[in-house]
Amino acid sequence: MDKHDTPARPQASDARPVLEGPDIARVLTRIAHEIVERAKGADDVVLLGIPTRGVFLAQRLAAKLEQITDRKIPVGSLDITMYRDDLRMHPPRALARTEIPGDGIDGRLVVLVDDVLFSGRTIRAALDALNDIGRPRAVQLAVLVDRGHRELPIRADYVGKNLPTSLRETVKVQLAEEDGRDTVLLGVKAGQ
């Protein structure tokens, strides 16, 4: 998820943590084990993170998968900016990088990784972007938080935490690589 999926960000004073660093590490370990179990060893798994925080989560998942399987797991990033259906509704923004592992994605099990699943529109855009890159054997979705409120028929295969929210609430993921700490904050939109 990116800044356009959640209209307002919680301020530190009105947000409460729902996951902290150890919780995030624990759920990523669980997701890694679930991927290995479903993929029967993860031999053809490729992780693609959706910028920004999805990329960091994909890298962390790859490290955990490598510990479990004792093999290198290809990891990359998938920029969805030009595939979004809300481009005309927001100011222009810089493109992120798409980095596909050297062996590509054709015939592989691609696991898209994102921080928060909300409306499903980010994932729809990711599927469109993926379609222009290659033809995976299958595509799965791993998210740190599923907050509900889907607008499209999309669901995650791997969920760190289901967090039922109201539309007036916000969910903000902070990761050490980008924000200096690991936490998931639940807050209320300004003016609510």
C-alpha positions in Angstrom: 0.0 0.0 0.0 1.2 3.5 -0.6 0.2 7.0 0.6 -2.7 7.2 -1.8 -4.5 4.1 -0.3 -5.0 5.6 3.1 -6.2 9.2 2.8 -4.8 10.5 6.1 -1.9 9.3 8.2 -2.2 9.1 12.0 -0.2 11.5 14.1 1.9 10.0 16.8 -0.3 11.5 19.5 -3.5 9.9 18.3 -2.2 6.5 17.1 -1.7 3.4 19.1 0.6 0.5 18.2 -1.0 -2.7 17.2 2.2 -4.5 16.2 5.7 -3.8 17.4 9.1 -5.0 16.2 9.1 -8.5 17.8 5.5 -9.0 16.6 6.4 -8.1 13.0 9.4 -10.4 13.1 7.2 -13.2 14.4 4.5 -12.8 11.8 7.1 -12.7 9.0 8.6 -16.0 10.3 5.1 -17.5 10.3 4.3 -16.3 6.7 7.7 -17.7 5.5 6.8 -21.1 7.0 3.4 -20.9 5.4 4.9 -20.1 2.0 7.3 -23.1 2.2 4.4 -25.4 3.2 2.1 -24.2 0.4 4.8 -24.1 -2.2 6.2 -27.5 -1.2 9.7 -26.2 -0.6 9.7 -22.8 -2.3 11.9 -24.0 -5.2 10.2 -21.8 -7.8 9.2 -18.9 -5.5 10.0 -15.3 -6.5 9.1 -12.4 -4.1 8.1 -9.1 -5.5 7.6 -6.2 -3.0 5.4 -3.3 -3.8 7.3 0.0 -3.1 8.0 1.3 -0.6 7.5 -0.8 2.5 6.5 -3.9 0.6 10.0 -4.1 -0.8 11.5 -4.1 2.7 9.0 -6.8 3.8 9.9 -8.9 0.7 13.6 -8.7 1.5 12.9 -9.7 5.1 10.7 -12.6 4.0 13.4 -13.7 1.5 16.0 -13.8 4.4 13.6 -15.9 6.5 12.8 -18.3 3.6 16.6 -18.7 3.0 17.0 -19.7 6.6 14.2 -22.3 6.3 15.1 -23.7 2.9 18.8 -23.2 2.8 18.6 -21.8 -0.7 18.7 -18.3 -2.2 15.2 -16.8 -2.8 14.9 -14.3 -5.7 13.5 -11.0 -4.6 12.6 -7.9 -6.5 10.3 -4.9 -6.6 7.3 -4.0 -8.7 6.4 -0.4 -9.3 2.7 0.0 -9.9 2.5 3.8 -10.3 1.5 3.9 -14.0 -1.1 1.1 -13.4 -3.0 2.9 -10.7 -6.6 3.9 -11.4 -6.3 7.1 -9.3 -3.4 8.9 -11.2 -5.6 11.8 -12.3 -6.9 12.3 -8.7 -3.6 12.9 -7.1 -0.6 15.2 -7.9 2.2 13.7 -10.0 4.6 11.4 -8.1 8.0 9.9 -8.8 8.2 6.5 -10.3 9.7 3.8 -8.1 12.0 1.1 -9.5 10.8 -2.3 -10.8 13.5 -4.8 -10.3 12.8 -8.3 -11.6 15.3 -11.1 -10.6 17.6 -12.3 -13.3 15.7 -15.6 -14.0 12.5 -13.6 -14.5 9.0 -14.7 -13.4 7.8 -16.9 -16.3 6.6 -20.2 -14.9 7.4 -19.2 -11.4 5.3 -18.8 -8.3 5.3 -15.0 -7.7 4.4 -13.8 -4.2 3.5 -10.1 -4.2 4.4 -8.5 -0.9 2.8 -5.4 0.5 2.4 -3.7 3.9 -1.4 -3.1 4.1 -4.3 -4.6 2.2 -7.2 -2.1 2.1 -9.4 -1.5 -1.0 -7.5 -4.0 -3.2 -6.8 -1.4 -5.9 -3.0 -1.4 -5.3 -3.0 -5.2 -5.8 -5.1 -4.9 -9.0 -2.5 -2.4 -10.3 0.2 -4.9 -9.3 -1.4 -7.7 -11.3 -1.7 -5.4 -14.3 2.0 -4.5 -14.0 3.0 -8.1 -13.6 1.0 -9.0 -16.7 3.3 -6.7 -18.7 6.5 -8.3 -17.3 5.8 -12.0 -17.8 3.6 -15.0 -17.2 4.0 -16.6 -13.7 2.8 -20.1 -13.0 0.7 -18.6 -10.2 0.5 -15.4 -8.2 -0.1 -15.2 -4.4 -0.3 -12.2 -2.0 1.4 -11.7 1.3 0.5 -8.7 3.5 1.6 -7.6 6.9 -1.9 -6.2 7.7 -5.3 -6.8 6.2 -7.6 -4.0 7.4 -10.7 -5.0 5.3 -12.9 -2.6 3.3 -12.3 -4.3 -0.1 -13.6 -2.6 -3.2 -12.4 -5.4 -5.5 -12.6 -9.2 -5.1 -9.0 -9.6 -3.9 -7.8 -11.5 -0.8 -4.4 -12.2 0.7 -3.0 -15.7 0.8 -0.7 -14.9 3.7 -1.7 -12.3 6.4 0.4 -11.2 9.3 -2.5 -9.6 11.2 -6.2 -9.2 10.4 -7.1 -5.8 11.8 -10.8 -4.9 11.4 -11.0 -1.1 11.1 -13.6 1.5 10.4 -13.2 3.8 7.4 -12.5 6.7 9.8 -9.4 4.9 11.1 -6.0 4.8 9.6 -3.3 2.2 9.6 0.4 3.2 9.2 3.2 0.7 8.9 6.7 2.0 9.9 9.7 -0.1 9.1 13.3 0.5 10.3 14.7 0.7 6.8 12.4 3.7 6.0 11.2 5.1 9.3 13.8 4.1 11.9 11.6 1.7 13.8 9.2 -1.3 13.3 5.6 -0.7 14.3 2.0 -0.7 13.0 -0.1 2.2 14.2 -3.8 2.4 14.3 -5.2 6.0 14.4 -8.2 8.1 13.5 -8.3 10.4 10.5 -7.8 14.1 11.3 -11.1 15.8 12.0 -13.0 12.6 12.9 
